[in-house]
Amino acid sequence: MIRYIIRRLLISVPILGIGSFLAFVMVASAGNPVAEMRARPGVTEAQIKSLEVSLGLDQPVVVRYWNWLLDFLQGDWGQSIALGQAKVDIFDSVMRALWITVRLVIGAEILAIVLGVAVGVLAAVKQYSIFDYVATSSAFLMFSMPIFCVAVILKSYGIKFNNLLESLGFDRWLSTVSPAEGGFDGSFGEVIFKYTGTYLLPTLSLTLISFAAYSRFQRASMLETLHSDYVRTAKAKGLSERRVIFRHAFRNAMIPVTTLLSLNSAALFSGAIITETVFGWKGMGSLLVQSIRTFDPYMLMGWLMVTATLVVVFNLVADIMYGILDPRIRLA
């Protein structure tokens, strides 16, 4: 297993390097970060030229990439150059946004994968039962609804629920905006109460959509595994149904779901743009939108590098899980 992990790491590092170069070239070709400055009255050509030199825009793209990469590897991600904004450290901004997104996404992913796998397995074992029909209908309903629709519906019902609580003399509970940057004050119970109300709606939005995908993939994979020859052989040996399902079928049925888990997790951790926008969270999705809107290339590169690293890491985790679930894979 150690050799298998080292092999995957050696493959992942060049991929990340090539991806960073292609991303830098695309960002550099997207436009000029000082173009807005040219349209401002009173700005001289000498000032524009000085800014271009300080940003390295007078150098070839390859040279700019090499200088950026050396600084990046040393931990210097640069400063935001968005015009009209205070200079902020890119590393601090990206890490702050990533931590916000992680807090939002990790609970939703855990709930979605646990519930989705459990429902998918049970629906496959109880094929064509009432439970299977209900689970299938619920999953297709979630598939057909865009995430922004789910988020807006939950937000509107959250506001109505809060109004109901107020009419009954209670405090508002469900928050439709991001938590305060410094956290909440009060007793332990009050803090838990406030955090639960803040995370419930956005977490539920992400959970419902991911749950639908996990349950459908798990059901399809489990059905295919249950009809395989080795499962029929295990049943013919007289093994209990529980042992056949969990010892023989479930393990192999998890391989396709592991692929979906790695891709979905990387996408969510890189920024749940719509959910963050609806509920006002300043995470990775909001950072991406802001970087594109103000065309802040080095901030955008910071976001891209973190996202690319997450994709590589989650794919590496998926490869390791393949080797654990099916030892034949790591020996191939």
Secondary structure as UniProt FT lines:
FT   HELIX           2..30
FT   TURN            33..34
FT   HELIX           35..38
FT   TURN            41..42
FT   HELIX           45..55
FT   TURN            56..58
FT   HELIX           61..73
FT   TURN            74..75
FT   TURN            83..84
FT   HELIX           90..125
FT   TURN            126..128
FT   HELIX           130..144
FT   HELIX           147..167
FT   TURN            168..169
FT   TURN            181..182
FT   HELIX           188..226
FT   HELIX           229..236
FT   TURN            237..238
FT   HELIX           241..243
FT   HELIX           244..249
FT   HELIX           250..269
FT   HELIX           273..279
FT   HELIX           284..294
FT   HELIX           297..325
FT   HELIX           327..330
//
